[in-house]
Amino acid sequence: MFREDRRGVSEVIGFVLVFSLVVASVGIVFTVGLGGLQDARDTERVTNAERAFDVLAENYRDVLAGTPSRSTQIRLSGADMRAGDDVEFEVRDGDGNTTASWSVTSIVFAVDDESIRFVNGAVIRESRDGAVMIQDPPGFVGADRALFQDVAFKNGGPAGVGGDRTVQVRTEHTSNSDNIGSNVYENTTGRELWIVTHNPEPWRTYYGDRGLSCGVTDLADDDRDRVECELDGLDRFVVVDQGSITFSFE
């Protein structure tokens, strides 16, 4: 009788242990699987935003070329899109004087710890592992000459949008055509291009890969860094003053 009772107790304990193991396994699989699905969804949203920002960059170039305005549709899918920090560009001569400068407000599409950033026509993808430029800025840098676009790119509408909807990003040229011109610099000795930004590495890499000697300076009185690229290796460069372009979320 006692032997049968012990056997019954053992069977109950065995059942409880097996049941607990099954429940724990299901819980682990559910948790890991749910996290994996969420990560995959976030990656898909950022990848879709990357494609949309490529279209935004193309439309921005159209506005630079003279089209009065362009609109770009971007699906948020629960992400946030906002006007980000300003990035400052400056051309300096050999005496340290500023000969051209422009400031642009970035557009940021953010999903958790990943984001896509639009800066003056360039598209930068950011993550915990760093940042990489996936769309070049307008203009060019060649072996002996370069062209830079001087644009005051600013937000003309709400600071940001969110939710599960499609947003129109409208870019519009707001300067009179009489204010648009260009400056040609043939004496490049000692001249430098400075870029003040939170993401120096994509810019240092972009201009460095095109033959400019670039370094990064940590600014003590600013939480941004400054990319400094030497221009005296060029025979000439042009800065095209495009005036003002505004963007807005609609």
Biotite code that builds the C-alpha atoms (Angstrom):
import biotite.structure as struc

atoms = struc.array([
    struc.Atom([0.000, 0.000, 0.000], chain_id="A", res_id=1, res_name="MET", atom_name="CA", element="C"),
    struc.Atom([2.755, 2.432, 0.939], chain_id="A", res_id=2, res_name="PHE", atom_name="CA", element="C"),
    struc.Atom([4.620, 1.446, -2.202], chain_id="A", res_id=3, res_name="ARG", atom_name="CA", element="C"),
    struc.Atom([1.580, 2.328, -4.333], chain_id="A", res_id=4, res_name="GLU", atom_name="CA", element="C"),
    struc.Atom([1.186, 5.679, -2.507], chain_id="A", res_id=5, res_name="ASP", atom_name="CA", element="C"),
    struc.Atom([4.834, 6.511, -3.134], chain_id="A", res_id=6, res_name="ARG", atom_name="CA", element="C"),
    struc.Atom([4.434, 5.582, -6.782], chain_id="A", res_id=7, res_name="ARG", atom_name="CA", element="C"),
    struc.Atom([1.362, 7.826, -7.031], chain_id="A", res_id=8, res_name="GLY", atom_name="CA", element="C"),
    struc.Atom([3.201, 10.724, -5.422], chain_id="A", res_id=9, res_name="VAL", atom_name="CA", element="C"),
    struc.Atom([6.152, 10.217, -7.773], chain_id="A", res_id=10, res_name="SER", atom_name="CA", element="C"),
    struc.Atom([3.845, 10.285, -10.784], chain_id="A", res_id=11, res_name="GLU", atom_name="CA", element="C"),
    struc.Atom([2.244, 13.519, -9.569], chain_id="A", res_id=12, res_name="VAL", atom_name="CA", element="C"),
    struc.Atom([5.647, 15.125, -8.970], chain_id="A", res_id=13, res_name="ILE", atom_name="CA", element="C"),
    struc.Atom([6.829, 13.959, -12.382], chain_id="A", res_id=14, res_name="GLY", atom_name="CA", element="C"),
    struc.Atom([3.734, 15.394, -14.025], chain_id="A", res_id=15, res_name="PHE", atom_name="CA", element="C"),
    struc.Atom([4.220, 18.733, -12.235], chain_id="A", res_id=16, res_name="VAL", atom_name="CA", element="C"),
    struc.Atom([7.872, 18.904, -13.274], chain_id="A", res_id=17, res_name="LEU", atom_name="CA", element="C"),
    struc.Atom([7.099, 18.071, -16.902], chain_id="A", res_id=18, res_name="VAL", atom_name="CA", element="C"),
    struc.Atom([4.207, 20.541, -16.955], chain_id="A", res_id=19, res_name="PHE", atom_name="CA", element="C"),
    struc.Atom([6.398, 23.280, -15.443], chain_id="A", res_id=20, res_name="SER", atom_name="CA", element="C"),
    struc.Atom([9.108, 22.585, -17.996], chain_id="A", res_id=21, res_name="LEU", atom_name="CA", element="C"),
    struc.Atom([6.620, 22.808, -20.856], chain_id="A", res_id=22, res_name="VAL", atom_name="CA", element="C"),
    struc.Atom([5.158, 26.076, -19.537], chain_id="A", res_id=23, res_name="VAL", atom_name="CA", element="C"),
    struc.Atom([8.632, 27.569, -19.068], chain_id="A", res_id=24, res_name="ALA", atom_name="CA", element="C"),
    struc.Atom([9.684, 26.501, -22.567], chain_id="A", res_id=25, res_name="SER", atom_name="CA", element="C"),
    struc.Atom([6.561, 27.995, -24.108], chain_id="A", res_id=26, res_name="VAL", atom_name="CA", element="C"),
    struc.Atom([7.158, 31.213, -22.189], chain_id="A", res_id=27, res_name="GLY", atom_name="CA", element="C"),
    struc.Atom([10.757, 31.445, -23.371], chain_id="A", res_id=28, res_name="ILE", atom_name="CA", element="C"),
    struc.Atom([9.815, 30.719, -26.974], chain_id="A", res_id=29, res_name="VAL", atom_name="CA", element="C"),
    struc.Atom([6.987, 33.256, -26.816], chain_id="A", res_id=30, res_name="PHE", atom_name="CA", element="C"),
    struc.Atom([9.198, 35.955, -25.298], chain_id="A", res_id=31, res_name="THR", atom_name="CA", element="C"),
    struc.Atom([12.110, 35.380, -27.668], chain_id="A", res_id=32, res_name="VAL", atom_name="CA", element="C"),
    struc.Atom([9.816, 35.013, -30.653], chain_id="A", res_id=33, res_name="GLY", atom_name="CA", element="C"),
    struc.Atom([7.875, 38.158, -29.828], chain_id="A", res_id=34, res_name="LEU", atom_name="CA", element="C"),
    struc.Atom([11.101, 40.109, -29.395], chain_id="A", res_id=35, res_name="GLY", atom_name="CA", element="C"),
    struc.Atom([12.395, 38.792, -32.697], chain_id="A", res_id=36, res_name="GLY", atom_name="CA", element="C"),
    struc.Atom([9.192, 39.754, -34.483], chain_id="A", res_id=37, res_name="LEU", atom_name="CA", element="C"),
    struc.Atom([9.365, 43.260, -33.011], chain_id="A", res_id=38, res_name="GLN", atom_name="CA", element="C"),
    struc.Atom([13.004, 43.624, -34.068], chain_id="A", res_id=39, res_name="ASP", atom_name="CA", element="C"),
    struc.Atom([12.118, 42.476, -37.582], chain_id="A", res_id=40, res_name="ALA", atom_name="CA", element="C"),
    struc.Atom([9.224, 44.939, -37.727], chain_id="A", res_id=41, res_name="ARG", atom_name="CA", element="C"),
    struc.Atom([11.447, 47.803, -36.553], chain_id="A", res_id=42, res_name="ASP", atom_name="CA", element="C"),
    struc.Atom([14.090, 46.921, -39.145], chain_id="A", res_id=43, res_name="THR", atom_name="CA", element="C"),
    struc.Atom([11.454, 46.828, -41.882], chain_id="A", res_id=44, res_name="GLU", atom_name="CA", element="C"),
    struc.Atom([10.134, 50.250, -40.856], chain_id="A", res_id=45, res_name="ARG", atom_name="CA", element="C"),
    struc.Atom([13.610, 51.779, -40.939], chain_id="A", res_id=46, res_name="VAL", atom_name="CA", element="C"),
    struc.Atom([14.379, 50.145, -44.304], chain_id="A", res_id=47, res_name="THR", atom_name="CA", element="C"),
    struc.Atom([11.124, 51.488, -45.761], chain_id="A", res_id=48, res_name="ASN", atom_name="CA", element="C"),
    struc.Atom([11.965, 54.930, -44.376], chain_id="A", res_id=49, res_name="ALA", atom_name="CA", element="C"),
    struc.Atom([15.392, 54.684, -46.001], chain_id="A", res_id=50, res_name="GLU", atom_name="CA", element="C"),
    struc.Atom([13.752, 54.158, -49.396], chain_id="A", res_id=51, res_name="ARG", atom_name="CA", element="C"),
    struc.Atom([11.365, 57.052, -48.775], chain_id="A", res_id=52, res_name="ALA", atom_name="CA", element="C"),
    struc.Atom([14.249, 59.324, -47.773], chain_id="A", res_id=53, res_name="PHE", atom_name="CA", element="C"),
    struc.Atom([16.012, 58.426, -51.037], chain_id="A", res_id=54, res_name="ASP", atom_name="CA", element="C"),
    struc.Atom([12.938, 59.793, -52.830], chain_id="A", res_id=55, res_name="VAL", atom_name="CA", element="C"),
    struc.Atom([13.007, 62.846, -50.542], chain_id="A", res_id=56, res_name="LEU", atom_name="CA", element="C"),
    struc.Atom([16.634, 63.441, -51.557], chain_id="A", res_id=57, res_name="ALA", atom_name="CA", element="C"),
    struc.Atom([15.711, 63.224, -55.256], chain_id="A", res_id=58, res_name="GLU", atom_name="CA", element="C"),
    struc.Atom([12.850, 65.685, -54.766], chain_id="A", res_id=59, res_name="ASN", atom_name="CA", element="C"),
    struc.Atom([15.177, 67.998, -52.844], chain_id="A", res_id=60, res_name="TYR", atom_name="CA", element="C"),
    struc.Atom([17.564, 68.012, -55.800], chain_id="A", res_id=61, res_name="ARG", atom_name="CA", element="C"),
    struc.Atom([14.652, 68.959, -58.061], chain_id="A", res_id=62, res_name="ASP", atom_name="CA", element="C"),
    struc.Atom([13.975, 71.983, -55.847], chain_id="A", res_id=63, res_name="VAL", atom_name="CA", element="C"),
    struc.Atom([17.663, 72.922, -55.942], chain_id="A", res_id=64, res_name="LEU", atom_name="CA", element="C"),
    struc.Atom([17.475, 72.707, -59.743], chain_id="A", res_id=65, res_name="ALA", atom_name="CA", element="C"),
    struc.Atom([14.615, 75.203, -59.879], chain_id="A", res_id=66, res_name="GLY", atom_name="CA", element="C"),
    struc.Atom([11.375, 73.300, -59.227], chain_id="A", res_id=67, res_name="THR", atom_name="CA", element="C"),
    struc.Atom([9.293, 75.514, -56.890], chain_id="A", res_id=68, res_name="PRO", atom_name="CA", element="C"),
    struc.Atom([8.256, 72.694, -54.542], chain_id="A", res_id=69, res_name="SER", atom_name="CA", element="C"),
    struc.Atom([8.022, 68.944, -54.105], chain_id="A", res_id=70, res_name="ARG", atom_name="CA", element="C"),
    struc.Atom([6.113, 66.620, -51.739], chain_id="A", res_id=71, res_name="SER", atom_name="CA", element="C"),
    struc.Atom([7.286, 63.209, -50.547], chain_id="A", res_id=72, res_name="THR", atom_name="CA", element="C"),
    struc.Atom([5.017, 60.588, -48.949], chain_id="A", res_id=73, res_name="GLN", atom_name="CA", element="C"),
    struc.Atom([6.466, 58.748, -45.947], chain_id="A", res_id=74, res_name="ILE", atom_name="CA", element="C"),
    struc.Atom([4.598, 56.028, -44.029], chain_id="A", res_id=75, res_name="ARG", atom_name="CA", element="C"),
    struc.Atom([5.240, 56.325, -40.283], chain_id="A", res_id=76, res_name="LEU", atom_name="CA", element="C"),
    struc.Atom([3.886, 52.912, -39.138], chain_id="A", res_id=77, res_name="SER", atom_name="CA", element="C"),
    struc.Atom([4.093, 53.985, -35.507], chain_id="A", res_id=78, res_name="GLY", atom_name="CA", element="C"),
    struc.Atom([7.473, 55.725, -35.803], chain_id="A", res_id=79, res_name="ALA", atom_name="CA", element="C"),
    struc.Atom([8.276, 59.369, -35.071], chain_id="A", res_id=80, res_name="ASP", atom_name="CA", element="C"),
    struc.Atom([9.489, 61.938, -37.564], chain_id="A", res_id=81, res_name="MET", atom_name="CA", element="C"),
    struc.Atom([10.741, 65.324, -36.439], chain_id="A", res_id=82, res_name="ARG", atom_name="CA", element="C"),
    struc.Atom([12.926, 68.297, -37.179], chain_id="A", res_id=83, res_name="ALA", atom_name="CA", element="C"),
    struc.Atom([16.324, 67.368, -35.737], chain_id="A", res_id=84, res_name="GLY", atom_name="CA", element="C"),
    struc.Atom([19.423, 69.292, -34.780], chain_id="A", res_id=85, res_name="ASP", atom_name="CA", element="C"),
    struc.Atom([21.091, 71.822, -37.066], chain_id="A", res_id=86, res_name="ASP", atom_name="CA", element="C"),
    struc.Atom([24.230, 70.982, -39.020], chain_id="A", res_id=87, res_name="VAL", atom_name="CA", element="C"),
    struc.Atom([26.480, 73.944, -39.786], chain_id="A", res_id=88, res_name="GLU", atom_name="CA", element="C"),
    struc.Atom([28.751, 74.287, -42.820], chain_id="A", res_id=89, res_name="PHE", atom_name="CA", element="C"),
    struc.Atom([31.473, 76.889, -43.179], chain_id="A", res_id=90, res_name="GLU", atom_name="CA", element="C"),
    struc.Atom([34.178, 77.705, -45.726], chain_id="A", res_id=91, res_name="VAL", atom_name="CA", element="C"),
    struc.Atom([37.204, 79.467, -44.243], chain_id="A", res_id=92, res_name="ARG", atom_name="CA", element="C"),
    struc.Atom([40.214, 81.105, -45.865], chain_id="A", res_id=93, res_name="ASP", atom_name="CA", element="C"),
    struc.Atom([43.864, 80.805, -44.916], chain_id="A", res_id=94, res_name="GLY", atom_name="CA", element="C"),
    struc.Atom([43.548, 83.660, -42.406], chain_id="A", res_id=95, res_name="ASP", atom_name="CA", element="C"),
    struc.Atom([40.699, 81.982, -40.546], chain_id="A", res_id=96, res_name="GLY", atom_name="CA", element="C"),
    struc.Atom([37.991, 84.241, -41.979], chain_id="A", res_id=97, res_name="ASN", atom_name="CA", element="C"),
    struc.Atom([34.590, 82.841, -42.940], chain_id="A", res_id=98, res_name="THR", atom_name="CA", element="C"),
    struc.Atom([33.904, 83.302, -46.650], chain_id="A", res_id=99, res_name="THR", atom_name="CA", element="C"),
    struc.Atom([30.680, 81.250, -46.823], chain_id="A", res_id=100, res_name="ALA", atom_name="CA", element="C"),
    struc.Atom([28.443, 79.609, -44.240], chain_id="A", res_id=101, res_name="SER", atom_name="CA", element="C"),
    struc.Atom([25.078, 77.906, -44.116], chain_id="A", res_id=102, res_name="TRP", atom_name="CA", element="C"),
    struc.Atom([23.009, 76.045, -41.540], chain_id="A", res_id=103, res_name="SER", atom_name="CA", element="C"),
    struc.Atom([20.573, 73.224, -42.287], chain_id="A", res_id=104, res_name="VAL", atom_name="CA", element="C"),
    struc.Atom([17.989, 71.572, -40.053], chain_id="A", res_id=105, res_name="THR", atom_name="CA", element="C"),
    struc.Atom([17.961, 67.795, -40.279], chain_id="A", res_id=106, res_name="SER", atom_name="CA", element="C"),
    struc.Atom([14.861, 65.611, -40.683], chain_id="A", res_id=107, res_name="ILE", atom_name="CA", element="C"),
    struc.Atom([14.851, 62.500, -38.481], chain_id="A", res_id=108, res_name="VAL", atom_name="CA", element="C"),
    struc.Atom([12.777, 59.296, -38.759], chain_id="A", res_id=109, res_name="PHE", atom_name="CA", element="C"),
    struc.Atom([13.290, 57.393, -35.489], chain_id="A", res_id=110, res_name="ALA", atom_name="CA", element="C"),
    struc.Atom([12.410, 53.838, -34.408], chain_id="A", res_id=111, res_name="VAL", atom_name="CA", element="C"),
    struc.Atom([13.796, 52.905, -30.980], chain_id="A", res_id=112, res_name="ASP", atom_name="CA", element="C"),
    struc.Atom([17.605, 53.021, -31.314], chain_id="A", res_id=113, res_name="ASP", atom_name="CA", element="C"),
    struc.Atom([17.686, 53.285, -35.115], chain_id="A", res_id=114, res_name="GLU", atom_name="CA", element="C"),
    struc.Atom([17.022, 56.335, -37.253], chain_id="A", res_id=115, res_name="SER", atom_name="CA", element="C"),
    struc.Atom([17.284, 57.780, -40.740], chain_id="A", res_id=116, res_name="ILE", atom_name="CA", element="C"),
    struc.Atom([18.528, 61.370, -40.962], chain_id="A", res_id=117, res_name="ARG", atom_name="CA", element="C"),
    struc.Atom([18.219, 63.762, -43.922], chain_id="A", res_id=118, res_name="PHE", atom_name="CA", element="C"),
    struc.Atom([20.854, 66.521, -43.979], chain_id="A", res_id=119, res_name="VAL", atom_name="CA", element="C"),
    struc.Atom([20.995, 68.932, -46.916], chain_id="A", res_id=120, res_name="ASN", atom_name="CA", element="C"),
    struc.Atom([20.291, 66.164, -49.426], chain_id="A", res_id=121, res_name="GLY", atom_name="CA", element="C"),
    struc.Atom([22.465, 63.540, -47.739], chain_id="A", res_id=122, res_name="ALA", atom_name="CA", element="C"),
    struc.Atom([20.797, 60.518, -46.087], chain_id="A", res_id=123, res_name="VAL", atom_name="CA", element="C"),
    struc.Atom([22.450, 58.972, -43.026], chain_id="A", res_id=124, res_name="ILE", atom_name="CA", element="C"),
    struc.Atom([21.421, 55.750, -41.271], chain_id="A", res_id=125, res_name="ARG", atom_name="CA", element="C"),
    struc.Atom([22.167, 55.662, -37.535], chain_id="A", res_id=126, res_name="GLU", atom_name="CA", element="C"),
    struc.Atom([22.205, 52.800, -35.034], chain_id="A", res_id=127, res_name="SER", atom_name="CA", element="C"),
    struc.Atom([23.991, 51.733, -31.865], chain_id="A", res_id=128, res_name="ARG", atom_name="CA", element="C"),
    struc.Atom([26.855, 50.519, -34.054], chain_id="A", res_id=129, res_name="ASP", atom_name="CA", element="C"),
    struc.Atom([27.444, 53.952, -35.591], chain_id="A", res_id=130, res_name="GLY", atom_name="CA", element="C"),
    struc.Atom([26.299, 55.987, -38.572], chain_id="A", res_id=131, res_name="ALA", atom_name="CA", element="C"),
    struc.Atom([26.819, 55.589, -42.315], chain_id="A", res_id=132, res_name="VAL", atom_name="CA", element="C"),
    struc.Atom([25.967, 57.871, -45.246], chain_id="A", res_id=133, res_name="MET", atom_name="CA", element="C"),
    struc.Atom([23.758, 55.986, -47.706], chain_id="A", res_id=134, res_name="ILE", atom_name="CA", element="C"),
    struc.Atom([22.905, 58.912, -50.015], chain_id="A", res_id=135, res_name="GLN", atom_name="CA", element="C"),
    struc.Atom([25.506, 61.507, -50.987], chain_id="A", res_id=136, res_name="ASP", atom_name="CA", element="C"),
    struc.Atom([24.832, 65.235, -50.595], chain_id="A", res_id=137, res_name="PRO", atom_name="CA", element="C"),
    struc.Atom([24.247, 67.336, -53.729], chain_id="A", res_id=138, res_name="PRO", atom_name="CA", element="C"),
    struc.Atom([27.296, 68.843, -55.390], chain_id="A", res_id=139, res_name="GLY", atom_name="CA", element="C"),
    struc.Atom([30.516, 66.971, -56.051], chain_id="A", res_id=140, res_name="PHE", atom_name="CA", element="C"),
    struc.Atom([34.172, 66.684, -55.118], chain_id="A", res_id=141, res_name="VAL", atom_name="CA", element="C"),
    struc.Atom([36.573, 65.671, -57.873], chain_id="A", res_id=142, res_name="GLY", atom_name="CA", element="C"),
    struc.Atom([40.319, 65.340, -58.217], chain_id="A", res_id=143, res_name="ALA", atom_name="CA", element="C"),
    struc.Atom([40.923, 69.056, -58.761], chain_id="A", res_id=144, res_name="ASP", atom_name="CA", element="C"),
    struc.Atom([37.602, 70.847, -58.259], chain_id="A", res_id=145, res_name="ARG", atom_name="CA", element="C"),
    struc.Atom([34.447, 70.778, -56.147], chain_id="A", res_id=146, res_name="ALA", atom_name="CA", element="C"),
    struc.Atom([30.973, 72.263, -55.880], chain_id="A", res_id=147, res_name="LEU", atom_name="CA", element="C"),
    struc.Atom([29.104, 72.867, -52.622], chain_id="A", res_id=148, res_name="PHE", atom_name="CA", element="C"),
    struc.Atom([25.435, 73.838, -52.190], chain_id="A", res_id=149, res_name="GLN", atom_name="CA", element="C"),
    struc.Atom([24.894, 76.761, -49.785], chain_id="A", res_id=150, res_name="ASP", atom_name="CA", element="C"),
    struc.Atom([21.294, 76.331, -48.557], chain_id="A", res_id=151, res_name="VAL", atom_name="CA", element="C"),
    struc.Atom([19.425, 77.640, -45.527], chain_id="A", res_id=152, res_name="ALA", atom_name="CA", element="C"),
    struc.Atom([17.205, 74.572, -45.007], chain_id="A", res_id=153, res_name="PHE", atom_name="CA", element="C"),
    struc.Atom([14.730, 75.165, -42.174], chain_id="A", res_id=154, res_name="LYS", atom_name="CA", element="C"),
    struc.Atom([11.493, 73.799, -40.732], chain_id="A", res_id=155, res_name="ASN", atom_name="CA", element="C"),
    struc.Atom([8.453, 75.831, -41.710], chain_id="A", res_id=156, res_name="GLY", atom_name="CA", element="C"),
    struc.Atom([5.766, 73.767, -39.954], chain_id="A", res_id=157, res_name="GLY", atom_name="CA", element="C"),
    struc.Atom([5.167, 71.507, -36.944], chain_id="A", res_id=158, res_name="PRO", atom_name="CA", element="C"),
    struc.Atom([8.209, 70.275, -35.020], chain_id="A", res_id=159, res_name="ALA", atom_name="CA", element="C"),
    struc.Atom([7.301, 66.624, -35.481], chain_id="A", res_id=160, res_name="GLY", atom_name="CA", element="C"),
    struc.Atom([4.658, 64.006, -36.242], chain_id="A", res_id=161, res_name="VAL", atom_name="CA", element="C"),
    struc.Atom([3.928, 60.454, -35.140], chain_id="A", res_id=162, res_name="GLY", atom_name="CA", element="C"),
    struc.Atom([1.374, 57.675, -35.280], chain_id="A", res_id=163, res_name="GLY", atom_name="CA", element="C"),
    struc.Atom([0.305, 55.158, -37.873], chain_id="A", res_id=164, res_name="ASP", atom_name="CA", element="C"),
    struc.Atom([-0.281, 57.341, -40.902], chain_id="A", res_id=165, res_name="ARG", atom_name="CA", element="C"),
    struc.Atom([1.284, 58.670, -44.074], chain_id="A", res_id=166, res_name="THR", atom_name="CA", element="C"),
    struc.Atom([2.955, 62.068, -43.877], chain_id="A", res_id=167, res_name="VAL", atom_name="CA", element="C"),
    struc.Atom([3.665, 64.462, -46.709], chain_id="A", res_id=168, res_name="GLN", atom_name="CA", element="C"),
    struc.Atom([7.063, 66.145, -46.403], chain_id="A", res_id=169, res_name="VAL", atom_name="CA", element="C"),
    struc.Atom([6.861, 69.298, -48.473], chain_id="A", res_id=170, res_name="ARG", atom_name="CA", element="C"),
    struc.Atom([10.042, 71.086, -49.568], chain_id="A", res_id=171, res_name="THR", atom_name="CA", element="C"),
    struc.Atom([9.701, 74.545, -51.061], chain_id="A", res_id=172, res_name="GLU", atom_name="CA", element="C"),
    struc.Atom([12.122, 77.132, -52.409], chain_id="A", res_id=173, res_name="HIS", atom_name="CA", element="C"),
    struc.Atom([11.321, 80.333, -50.514], chain_id="A", res_id=174, res_name="THR", atom_name="CA", element="C"),
    struc.Atom([14.015, 82.633, -51.950], chain_id="A", res_id=175, res_name="SER", atom_name="CA", element="C"),
    struc.Atom([13.684, 85.004, -54.848], chain_id="A", res_id=176, res_name="ASN", atom_name="CA", element="C"),
    struc.Atom([15.680, 83.818, -57.851], chain_id="A", res_id=177, res_name="SER", atom_name="CA", element="C"),
    struc.Atom([17.594, 87.119, -57.740], chain_id="A", res_id=178, res_name="ASP", atom_name="CA", element="C"),
    struc.Atom([19.185, 85.933, -54.484], chain_id="A", res_id=179, res_name="ASN", atom_name="CA", element="C"),
    struc.Atom([20.603, 82.785, -56.074], chain_id="A", res_id=180, res_name="ILE", atom_name="CA", element="C"),
    struc.Atom([24.182, 82.946, -57.321], chain_id="A", res_id=181, res_name="GLY", atom_name="CA", element="C"),
    struc.Atom([27.599, 81.363, -57.020], chain_id="A", res_id=182, res_name="SER", atom_name="CA", element="C"),
    struc.Atom([31.101, 82.203, -55.868], chain_id="A", res_id=183, res_name="ASN", atom_name="CA", element="C"),
    struc.Atom([34.170, 80.729, -57.539], chain_id="A", res_id=184, res_name="VAL", atom_name="CA", element="C"),
    struc.Atom([37.318, 80.252, -55.472], chain_id="A", res_id=185, res_name="TYR", atom_name="CA", element="C"),
    struc.Atom([40.498, 79.741, -57.476], chain_id="A", res_id=186, res_name="GLU", atom_name="CA", element="C"),
    struc.Atom([42.930, 80.564, -54.697], chain_id="A", res_id=187, res_name="ASN", atom_name="CA", element="C"),
    struc.Atom([42.417, 77.531, -52.470], chain_id="A", res_id=188, res_name="THR", atom_name="CA", element="C"),
    struc.Atom([45.585, 77.873, -50.387], chain_id="A", res_id=189, res_name="THR", atom_name="CA", element="C"),
    struc.Atom([44.794, 77.364, -46.713], chain_id="A", res_id=190, res_name="GLY", atom_name="CA", element="C"),
    struc.Atom([41.054, 77.103, -47.297], chain_id="A", res_id=191, res_name="ARG", atom_name="CA", element="C"),
    struc.Atom([39.000, 74.594, -45.323], chain_id="A", res_id=192, res_name="GLU", atom_name="CA", element="C"),
    struc.Atom([35.460, 73.245, -45.177], chain_id="A", res_id=193, res_name="LEU", atom_name="CA", element="C"),
    struc.Atom([34.107, 72.921, -41.627], chain_id="A", res_id=194, res_name="TRP", atom_name="CA", element="C"),
    struc.Atom([31.048, 70.860, -40.690], chain_id="A", res_id=195, res_name="ILE", atom_name="CA", element="C"),
    struc.Atom([29.672, 71.008, -37.138], chain_id="A", res_id=196, res_name="VAL", atom_name="CA", element="C"),
    struc.Atom([27.475, 67.992, -36.417], chain_id="A", res_id=197, res_name="THR", atom_name="CA", element="C"),
    struc.Atom([26.558, 65.268, -33.931], chain_id="A", res_id=198, res_name="HIS", atom_name="CA", element="C"),
    struc.Atom([27.571, 62.679, -36.557], chain_id="A", res_id=199, res_name="ASN", atom_name="CA", element="C"),
    struc.Atom([31.050, 63.592, -37.810], chain_id="A", res_id=200, res_name="PRO", atom_name="CA", element="C"),
    struc.Atom([32.136, 60.185, -39.095], chain_id="A", res_id=201, res_name="GLU", atom_name="CA", element="C"),
    struc.Atom([29.861, 59.923, -42.180], chain_id="A", res_id=202, res_name="PRO", atom_name="CA", element="C"),
    struc.Atom([31.012, 63.372, -43.344], chain_id="A", res_id=203, res_name="TRP", atom_name="CA", element="C"),
    struc.Atom([34.687, 62.709, -42.648], chain_id="A", res_id=204, res_name="ARG", atom_name="CA", element="C"),
    struc.Atom([34.412, 59.433, -44.559], chain_id="A", res_id=205, res_name="THR", atom_name="CA", element="C"),
    struc.Atom([32.503, 60.962, -47.486], chain_id="A", res_id=206, res_name="TYR", atom_name="CA", element="C"),
    struc.Atom([34.950, 63.799, -48.130], chain_id="A", res_id=207, res_name="TYR", atom_name="CA", element="C"),
    struc.Atom([37.988, 61.715, -47.190], chain_id="A", res_id=208, res_name="GLY", atom_name="CA", element="C"),
    struc.Atom([37.039, 59.054, -49.740], chain_id="A", res_id=209, res_name="ASP", atom_name="CA", element="C"),
    struc.Atom([37.018, 61.816, -52.377], chain_id="A", res_id=210, res_name="ARG", atom_name="CA", element="C"),
    struc.Atom([40.571, 62.890, -51.743], chain_id="A", res_id=211, res_name="GLY", atom_name="CA", element="C"),
    struc.Atom([40.219, 65.619, -49.117], chain_id="A", res_id=212, res_name="LEU", atom_name="CA", element="C"),
    struc.Atom([42.320, 65.484, -45.974], chain_id="A", res_id=213, res_name="SER", atom_name="CA", element="C"),
    struc.Atom([39.797, 65.575, -43.111], chain_id="A", res_id=214, res_name="CYS", atom_name="CA", element="C"),
    struc.Atom([40.003, 65.409, -39.336], chain_id="A", res_id=215, res_name="GLY", atom_name="CA", element="C"),
    struc.Atom([37.561, 65.707, -36.438], chain_id="A", res_id=216, res_name="VAL", atom_name="CA", element="C"),
    struc.Atom([37.830, 68.187, -33.557], chain_id="A", res_id=217, res_name="THR", atom_name="CA", element="C"),
    struc.Atom([35.946, 67.714, -30.292], chain_id="A", res_id=218, res_name="ASP", atom_name="CA", element="C"),
    struc.Atom([34.359, 71.073, -29.406], chain_id="A", res_id=219, res_name="LEU", atom_name="CA", element="C"),
    struc.Atom([34.691, 71.862, -25.709], chain_id="A", res_id=220, res_name="ALA", atom_name="CA", element="C"),
    struc.Atom([31.755, 74.305, -25.608], chain_id="A", res_id=221, res_name="ASP", atom_name="CA", element="C"),
    struc.Atom([29.416, 72.264, -27.838], chain_id="A", res_id=222, res_name="ASP", atom_name="CA", element="C"),
    struc.Atom([28.064, 68.706, -27.681], chain_id="A", res_id=223, res_name="ASP", atom_name="CA", element="C"),
    struc.Atom([28.740, 68.403, -31.411], chain_id="A", res_id=224, res_name="ARG", atom_name="CA", element="C"),
    struc.Atom([32.013, 67.754, -33.227], chain_id="A", res_id=225, res_name="ASP", atom_name="CA", element="C"),
    struc.Atom([33.642, 69.643, -36.074], chain_id="A", res_id=226, res_name="ARG", atom_name="CA", element="C"),
    struc.Atom([34.838, 67.991, -39.265], chain_id="A", res_id=227, res_name="VAL", atom_name="CA", element="C"),
    struc.Atom([37.696, 69.972, -40.833], chain_id="A", res_id=228, res_name="GLU", atom_name="CA", element="C"),
    struc.Atom([38.591, 69.244, -44.469], chain_id="A", res_id=229, res_name="CYS", atom_name="CA", element="C"),
    struc.Atom([41.457, 70.912, -46.323], chain_id="A", res_id=230, res_name="GLU", atom_name="CA", element="C"),
    struc.Atom([40.545, 72.359, -49.721], chain_id="A", res_id=231, res_name="LEU", atom_name="CA", element="C"),
    struc.Atom([43.979, 73.524, -50.867], chain_id="A", res_id=232, res_name="ASP", atom_name="CA", element="C"),
    struc.Atom([44.484, 70.308, -52.828], chain_id="A", res_id=233, res_name="GLY", atom_name="CA", element="C"),
    struc.Atom([41.880, 71.581, -55.305], chain_id="A", res_id=234, res_name="LEU", atom_name="CA", element="C"),
    struc.Atom([42.547, 73.902, -58.240], chain_id="A", res_id=235, res_name="ASP", atom_name="CA", element="C"),
    struc.Atom([39.200, 75.613, -57.693], chain_id="A", res_id=236, res_name="ARG", atom_name="CA", element="C"),
    struc.Atom([35.828, 75.134, -56.032], chain_id="A", res_id=237, res_name="PHE", atom_name="CA", element="C"),
    struc.Atom([32.405, 76.733, -56.349], chain_id="A", res_id=238, res_name="VAL", atom_name="CA", element="C"),
    struc.Atom([29.865, 77.544, -53.634], chain_id="A", res_id=239, res_name="VAL", atom_name="CA", element="C"),
    struc.Atom([26.357, 77.886, -55.081], chain_id="A", res_id=240, res_name="VAL", atom_name="CA", element="C"),
    struc.Atom([24.142, 80.121, -52.945], chain_id="A", res_id=241, res_name="ASP", atom_name="CA", element="C"),
    struc.Atom([20.662, 78.583, -53.191], chain_id="A", res_id=242, res_name="GLN", atom_name="CA", element="C"),
    struc.Atom([19.010, 80.926, -50.689], chain_id="A", res_id=243, res_name="GLY", atom_name="CA", element="C"),
    struc.Atom([16.324, 79.382, -48.457], chain_id="A", res_id=244, res_name="SER", atom_name="CA", element="C"),
    struc.Atom([14.369, 76.141, -48.700], chain_id="A", res_id=245, res_name="ILE", atom_name="CA", element="C"),
    struc.Atom([11.757, 75.226, -46.103], chain_id="A", res_id=246, res_name="THR", atom_name="CA", element="C"),
    struc.Atom([10.241, 71.868, -45.250], chain_id="A", res_id=247, res_name="PHE", atom_name="CA", element="C"),
    struc.Atom([7.012, 71.042, -43.457], chain_id="A", res_id=248, res_name="SER", atom_name="CA", element="C"),
    struc.Atom([5.131, 67.939, -42.299], chain_id="A", res_id=249, res_name="PHE", atom_name="CA", element="C"),
    struc.Atom([1.576, 67.754, -43.652], chain_id="A", res_id=250, res_name="GLU", atom_name="CA", element="C"),
])
